[in-house]
Amino acid sequence: MSEIIASEPAPFIPDDLTVPQFFFDSDHPLRAIRPHGVPFFVDDTTGRAVDSREVSNVVGHFLKSC
């Protein structure tokens, strides 16, 4: 088995957040920053833009139903 050795120490990754909280609610140096007004998705057929707030709400409702 291969062994992978990093040249830098691993960054701190919070273990007290859910994945949606990390993506949408946290201010962490490793979290990608999306400029305001840039959609997460654009529907190919209709061209409707889906922003981060809508994605966050849908993900939150989905996770609460599980």
C-alpha positions as CSV (number, residue, x, y, z in Angstrom):
1,M,0.0,0.0,0.0
2,S,1.3,3.5,-0.8
3,E,1.9,6.0,1.9
4,I,1.1,9.7,1.2
5,I,3.2,12.2,3.2
6,A,2.2,15.9,3.1
7,S,4.8,18.6,3.0
8,E,2.7,20.8,5.3
9,P,0.6,19.9,8.3
10,A,-3.1,19.3,7.7
11,P,-5.3,22.3,8.3
12,F,-7.8,22.4,11.1
13,I,-11.1,21.1,10.0
14,P,-14.0,21.8,12.3
15,D,-15.8,18.7,13.7
16,D,-18.6,20.5,15.3
17,L,-20.4,21.5,12.0
18,T,-22.5,19.6,9.6
19,V,-21.5,19.6,5.9
20,P,-24.3,22.1,5.0
21,Q,-23.3,24.4,7.9
22,F,-19.7,24.3,6.7
23,F,-20.6,25.1,3.1
24,F,-23.2,27.8,3.8
25,D,-22.9,29.2,7.3
26,S,-19.2,29.1,8.5
27,D,-16.3,31.5,7.9
28,H,-13.5,29.0,7.6
29,P,-10.3,29.7,5.6
30,L,-10.8,26.5,3.6
31,R,-14.4,27.3,2.6
32,A,-14.8,28.7,-0.9
33,I,-16.2,32.2,-0.9
34,R,-18.8,32.8,-3.6
35,P,-19.3,36.4,-4.6
36,H,-22.7,37.9,-3.8
37,G,-25.1,37.5,-6.8
38,V,-23.3,34.6,-8.4
39,P,-25.7,31.6,-8.7
40,F,-24.9,28.1,-7.5
41,F,-26.8,26.6,-10.4
42,V,-28.5,27.7,-13.6
43,D,-31.2,25.6,-15.1
44,D,-30.3,24.7,-18.6
45,T,-33.9,24.6,-19.9
46,T,-35.3,27.7,-18.3
47,G,-32.2,29.7,-17.4
48,R,-33.5,30.2,-13.9
49,A,-30.6,31.0,-11.4
50,V,-30.5,29.2,-8.0
51,D,-28.7,31.2,-5.3
52,S,-27.0,30.0,-2.2
53,R,-29.9,30.8,0.1
54,E,-32.3,28.6,-2.0
55,V,-29.7,25.7,-2.0
56,S,-29.2,26.1,1.7
57,N,-33.0,26.0,2.4
58,V,-33.5,22.9,0.2
59,V,-30.6,21.1,1.7
60,G,-31.8,22.0,5.2
61,H,-35.3,20.7,4.5
62,F,-34.0,17.5,3.0
63,L,-31.8,16.8,6.0
64,K,-34.6,17.5,8.5
65,S,-36.8,14.9,6.6
66,C,-34.2,12.1,7.0
